Amino acid sequence: MSTPSTINEALRAMRAQYQTSLPGKLAEISALWETLRHAETLDATTTQTLHRLVHSLTGSGATFGMSALSLAAKTLELTLKDELQSAERLSTELSNRIQAQWHEVTLAAENPDAARPEKTSKITLEMEAKAATKQSSSTILLVEDDLDQARNLELQLGHFGYTVKILHETASLNATIAETHPAVIIMDVVFPDSDMSGPLAITALADEIKASIPVVFLSSRSDINSRLTSVRAGAAAYFTKPVDMGMLIDKLDSLTSDISPDPYKVLIIDDSTSLAAFYALTLQSAGMDTRVVTDPMTMLDAISDFTPELILMDMYMPGCSGLELARIIRQQEVYVSTPIVFLSAETDIDIQLEAKQFGADDFLTKPIDATHLISSVTSRVERYRTLRTFMVRDSLTGLLNHTKIKEELDVEVLRAQRQKSSLVFAMIDIDFFKKVNDTYGHATGDRVIKSLSRLLQQRLRKTDIIGRYGGEEFAVVLRDTDGVSATAAMEHIRKAFEQIVQYSDDTEFTVTFSCGLAEFPAFASADEVSIAADKAMYEAKALGRNRVVLAAAHADKP
């Protein structure tokens, strides 16, 4: 991500470039005005073009550090819009008024605003501060005086990829933190010397340590006083013993995750190259991925190639207005839910409402503060992603749902065909899952499903695609992988899963899974790969369960 200094340098360069190009823009407007001024009748096309160019000054002036220019242009724009475009001929009074307003615009263009330090958006600064302090370590400092419990937790956490450093007393806590630099401290509440030794030890830590390392408390006590003491010590979470491992892993994952979400994808449609570049840079400073379209007639190709999560669009453009583009976009089912935000100097509330009627989700007025722009785009994309998640992800695990994982298999097989690469499709089924539900209840069964979901997400690569196929079944697309490597990976996960202790009230138990794999191009299509993986999974069950079977390439194909 760019730093505030490099962003400011780029913005200053863009402002300088804008001021350099301004005389050419003014000359174009002046020529059009002179043509209209001396014409016997008003030409509608020339009048509309003049309005659009002055409108552009209204939006761009303040954006590039020329607020007085925006104000003067706005006055002229309103006159052109409200009076000139509705007039059949140019009266002397209207001509003189427009000429005077145009003179104010040219004077404002000669006097840029005084140079001022750039204001870096609050969001950008927060993102950089978070990146600077982010913990990437998976080391957990476990402070527990019960040796057996400490070793059991160490083993269980190890299955989920965490490295555990055990400390049996609180006296050397500061020294151990300095030595291990843990991502999280798991602290027992009660020690032999005091019922509240854990919270007291955390309270005594230096403020900078407490601010940078979250603390999770464990205790056999669930009373309000114990919890209150822990909260006052800065607890990020409090779990009662015996600890529900699924809930503990959920919390640790949320506290230690260093996986950044994919950048927001924003398509900017604006015929002004300089303004579009300015908005793109502003959004990029907040970590967003942008693409710029200055010719609205190429918009459809750009949307198809880029698949934006939000479209930021100007209202007035040559050849096609923003309202018309919005209607075209909304006519296509695949883009019905994609947010469209108009960014324009238009202040007429009726026109803004009309824009929303034709599919706009928001209307931002130029010039716009960088922080406001980033905040508006961020909130819209986050909402879009949330709605998309409900559509394509399983509510219990957060993994892709059945329909989406099948679609992803189709896409990845086509990609592998084009690139002459291989992939493996894995089908996973939890063994005797009905017995788990019948014996321990559906709530416990859900926790078992979630524990396997977490294990798959932690142990597989980020490029692998994981879905919940239905019930206790999971599916994984392992990209750019052969059958031997995929078998080894799934074997590793299988062994880890069978060692995870599951809990139901005071009962402990373990669960296993069976897995079937099929490789492309050994099986030549997505359907063949899917069917072969399913058959291999049932073969694994027939052979005794708790094993991984790779479908043989010479097996009978459907």
Order of alpha helices (4+ residues) and beta strands (2+ residues): alpha-alpha-alpha-alpha-alpha-beta-alpha-beta-alpha-beta-alpha-alpha-beta-alpha-beta-alpha-beta-alpha-beta-alpha-beta-alpha-beta-alpha-beta-alpha-alpha-beta-alpha-alpha-beta-beta-alpha-beta-beta-beta-alpha-beta
